[in-house]
Amino acid sequence: MFGSRAYVLKIAQDVRSSYWFIPSTLVFAALLLSELTQFIDHNPDVLPLALPDDFLDTQVDGARQTLAVIAQSIIGVTGVMFSITMVAVSFASGNFGPRLIGNFMRDRGNQVSLGILISSFVYALMILRAVQSSGADGLESFVPQYSMLVALLLTLLSVSTLIYFLHHIPETINVSNISAALGRRLAGGIERIIDNHADRTAEPVEVPAKDATATELSLGQAGYIQQLDLAGLCTLAEENDWVIDVAVEIGSFVSVHETVLTIHSASAPTAEQCDKLCSSFAVGEEQTEAQDITFMIDQLVEMAARALSPGVNDPFTAINCLNWLRNGISVALQHKGGLNPVSRPRVQYRSLTLKHLLDISFRAAAPYCMADKMARDHWMFCLRSLLDAATGDHKKTVAALLKDFSGD
């Protein structure tokens, strides 16, 4: 189960969302770089060109003091940066919703900034221990001149990183940037779903009728469905002549003994086959955006709801969230013919539909928007705009939602 595709994808998503992977990788790179530059200092002939003597005249005491100042300064700045990040995360989660914390943890700017400072600190320490003074035991003084130059370059890089970080943090907690990032990821996720559906063959396949033998499976653990390997389920169904009903959706919460799928077959699957089926699911403690685009819609709706609460009363933020929701739904309406249901001959899974997207976005936001005139007017404008862009059955779906709240 732990080697399944769904579990591997979950691990990759967890690593990407972590705040430790990139900094740890850069620290390891700094250790390797320190060994490389020390090797060059002991074997300067390996370089095709030698640096001028003015760059290689640092003395032992000067090298030690310089490296010590670099290490102390960088680790102090790193502590301040970490504190600023925690304050930003606390502010954003308190004002825009706790489910937005993952967006800050995944932010590449924050991860790389922390990694550069920590790795520069580690590099300075490794070079500091390589500086040697002449002693009575016959040791000659040694100053790793090339390593010193690299340490100074890393210091300049750290200063640049600090400047970037102080600019980046206010941008990350800007509500317009937060909603825009969510909206763009939402539109991109819908496009990928439509593209994947467009590549699927719609040719009918002969499948056995649902037999009297029906085997229900549960995962034996509680949590949110973070990854679902539908391709793996289809392969197992074809190889064993099964029809599989998937009872849960990506992003839904399952309890320990809840049925997640039912196998219809001539004979009950073996224990090994049941393990393979269950390994197509990866469960975690929270929802993620990896396969669940509805989670991004939930975040935008939550931001709009909080903005329209009596304690905040910020219709402009709600309007901004509605704009990005409208952009995502318009992609579902117009990209390559729009979002349409997909039938899988052997695996019955409820596909994402336009009606479901409208229900969890504009219908879910309606109770909050209807209480504020500006938000209500913009909510109506968004629905009418989507109605103009829709065609066929999609137009009927949008019109039905608009009629429920407009009274037309």
N, C-alpha and C positions, 0 to 999 in steps of 0.2 A: 504493500500500500504506500509506503514511504517513497518508493521509487516511481510512482505513477506520474503521468504527465500533469495531472491536476495538482498534485502535491509539489512537483518541481516548480510549476508556475506560481504556486502560492509562496514558496520560499523565495523565488525571484522577486515577487511583489513585496514581500516583507523586507527583503534586503534593500530594495529601492526606496522603500518608505522609511528606512531606519536613518538615524542621525549619526551612526557610528561607522558605516561601511566606507564611505569616501575618505573621512579623516583617517581611519585605520590604514587604508590603502596608501595614502600619502605619507603617513608615518613610516610604513615599511619601505616606501620608495626613498625617503630621506635616509634611512639606514643604509640602503644600497648605495645611494649617492655619496654618503660619507666614506664608505669603503673604497669607492672608485676614486674620489678625489685624493684620499690618502695614498692610494697606490700611485697616482700620478705624482704626488709630492715626493715619494721615494724613488720614482722612476721618471723624472721629467723628460728623458730622451724620447719617450713614446709620443710626445706631442710633436706635430710637424713644425710648429713655430713656438719660439720662446717669448714670454712677455718681457717688456722692458724692466730694467732693474728697479725703477721707481715703484713698480707695482709689487715688488717682491722683497721689500726691505723692512718688514714688520719684525720687531724684536719680541723676545719671549714675554716680557712683562706686558708689553703693549698688546700682544695677541691674547693673553689671558684676560686682561681687563676688558678688551673689546668683546670677546666672546661671552664673558660673564654678564656684561651690560646687555648684550643682545638677548641672551637667554632670559634674564630677569625681566627685561622690558616686555618681551613677547608673551611670556606666560602671564604677566599681569594684564596685558591688553586682552589676552584670550579669556581670562576670567570676566572681564568687563563685557566682552562680546557675548559670552554665554548668558550673562545676566540680562543683557538687553534683549536677547532672543527670547528668554523665558517671559520677560515682561510683555513683549509683543504678542507671544502666543497666548498669554493670559488675557490680554486686552481683546484680542480677536475672538477668542472662544467665549468670553463673557458678553461681547456685544453682538457678534454675528452668529454664534452657535458653536457648541463644543465639537461638533462633527467636522469643523473646518481645521482642527488641529493637524490632521494628516497632510493638508496642503502645505503647511509650514514645515513639517518634518520632511516632506519630499522636495522642498525647494532646493534646487541645485546651488543657488547662490549662497545660501546659509551653510550648506554642507561643505562646499569647496572653500569658503572663507575660513571656517573653523579648521579644515584640514591643512590649509597653507600655513596658518599660524602655528598649529601644533607641530607640524613637520619641521618648520624652521627652528622651533625651540629644540626639538630632538637633534636636529643636525648640528646646532651650535654646541650642545652638550657633548656629542660624539667627537667633534673636532677639538673641544676644550681639553678632553682627556688625552688627546694625542700630542699636545704641546709639552715639550720636555726641556728642563733646565740642565746645564752641565753640573755634574756632581763629582764627589771624591771617588766614586767607584768607576770612573772612566767614561761615563755616559756623556756624549756630546749634546749640546743644546740642539733642539729641533723645533722649527716652526713650520707647520704645513701651510706654505704661502698660497698655493692654489686653492686649498680648502678655505683659507681665510677670505679670499676674493669671492668664492661662491657663497660663503656665509654673509658677506656684505650685500651681495646681490639678492639673496633671500630676504635680508632685512628690508631692502628697498621694495621688494615684492610684497612683504608683509605690510609696509606702510601704505602701499597702493591698495592692498586688500582691505585695510581698515577704512580708507576713504570710501572705497566702493561699498563696504558693508554699512557704513553710516548713511549712505545714500539709499541703499537697497531696503533696509528695514522699514523706513516710512512708506516706501512703495508697497511692500508686502501687506501692510495693514490698511492700505487705502481701499475703501469699500468698492470703488469703481474697478480697481485692478483685480480684486478678489472675484467679483461677479464676472468680469470679462474673462478671466482665466477659466472659471467654471464653464461659462458659456461656450468658449472655444473648444474646450475638451468635450463638452456635450455634443456640439455639432460634428466634431471629428469622430466621436464614437458612433453617432447615428450613421454617418457616411460609411464607416467600416462595416457596420451591420448590413446596410443596403448592398454594399459591394460584395460581401460574402454571400448574401442571398441571391444576387444576380448570377453568381458563378455556379449555383446549385442546379443540377439537372432536375427537370420537372417530369421526367418520364415515369409512368406508372410501373411499379415493380410488384410481381406476384408475391404476396406474403400469406402465410397461413392464417386462417381465421383464429380469433382469440379462443384458445382451447379452454377446456374446463379446469386445467391445472394452472392456477395463478399463484405465484410466489411473491409475497410482499417482503421488502427489505427495508431495514432501518440502519442508520449509521452507527448507533451506539454511542454517540456523543452529541452534545448540544452546542449550538453556535450558528453563525451566519454562513450561508453557502457563498464562499468567495470564488471558487473556481468549479466549473462543470465541463468535463470533457465529453461533449456530445459526439464528437467524431469517434472517440473510443467506444462509446455506447453503441453507435451505429455499426461499428466493426464487429463487436461482440454479438449483436443481434443478427447480423448477416451470417456470421460463422456458425452460429448455433440454431439458426432458424427460429428466432424469438420475435415476439412483439413486446416492446417495453413501453410502459406508461410512466413518465416522469411526473411525480405529483408535486414537486417543489420547483421554485424558480431561483435563478441566481440572485443573491441578495436577500432571500427570505430566511427567516429564523426557523431552525428545526430543533425539536426536543430529542431527548435520548432515544425514545422508542417510536418516534413518528415515522410513518411510512414515507420513504422518499421515492421509491419506484416499485412497480409491479411488473413481473415477468410472466408473460403468457406463452406457454410452451407445451409440447407433448409430454415432457417429463420435467420434474423439478431440477433446477440447476444444482451442481455440486457445490460443496463448501468453497472449493478453490475458485469456481466461477463467481460465486457470490462475493468473494473478496475482491475479485477484479472489477465487478460492477460497482461495489462501494468505493473502490479506489478512484473512480471517475469523479468523485466529489472531494473537494477540499474545504474544510470548515475552519472558521476563525472566530475570534471574539468580537469582531466589528465588521461593518460593511466596508467594502473597498470599491474603487472605481475601475478595477482591472477589467471585469467583464460586465459590471452592473452600471449601465449609464443612468438608470433611474436614481441612483444615489446622488448624482450630480444635480438632477432635477430637485430632489428632496432638499439639498443644501440651498439652492436658489430660492425655493419656496420658504424655507425656514428663515433665510435672510429677509425676505419680503415681509413675512409675518412678524418678525421681531421689529422691523423698521416701522410697521404700522401699529405696534402696541402703544397703549396710552402713555407709557412711560418714556417712549422714544419719539413717536409721532414724526417720522421722517418719510413722507411719501415719495421723495425724490429717489431714495435708495430702492424703494419698492418698485418704482417705475423703471429704474435701471435693471433690476432683476427680471421684470416682465419683458423688457426688450431682448434680453439674452435668451429667455425662454421662447419668445417668438422666433428668434433666429434659429434655435434648435428645431422647433416644430416645422418651420419653413423648409429646413433641410429634409425632414421626414416626408414633407409633401412633394418636393420638387426634385430631389436628387435622384437621377436615373429612374424616374417613374414613381418615386416615393416608396414609403415603407409598406410592404404588403406581407400578409401571412405566408409562412413557408411550411409546406407539408413534408414530413420525413416518413417514408413508408413504414419503417420498422420501429422508429422511436417517436412516440407521441409526446411532444413538448410544446407548451403554450408559447408561441412566438410573440415577440414584442409587436404590438399593433399601435396604430395612430390613436385609437380611442383610449388605450391604456395611457399613452403619453399625455394626452389631453386631460385625462382624469387626475393624474398625479401632479400635473403642472397647473394649468389654468383653473380647473375645477377645484383643486385643493387650495389655491390662492384666493379664490373668489370670496369666501367668507370674510377674509381680512380686507380685501380691496373694496368690497361693497360698502364698508363703513366709512370710507374716505372718498370725497368727491373726486379729487385729482387722480387717485389710484383707480377708482371705478371707471372714470372716463377713459383712462389709458388702457385698462383691462378690456373695455369694449372696443377701443381702437385696434388693439392687437388681434382680437378675435375676428373683427371685420377684415383686417388686413390678411389674416390667414384664410378667411373665407374666399376672398378674391383670388388668392393664389391656388386654392384647392380645386380639384376636378373629380368628377365621378362620385364614387362612394365616399371618398375623403371629404368632399364638399358637404355631403349629408351629415357626416360625423361632426364637422365643425359647426354647421348650422344648428344641429340639435343642441350642442353645448351653449351656443350663443342665445338660442331661444329660451333655454332654462333660466337665464339670468336677465335677459333684456325684456321679456314679456311680449316680444313681437310675435 
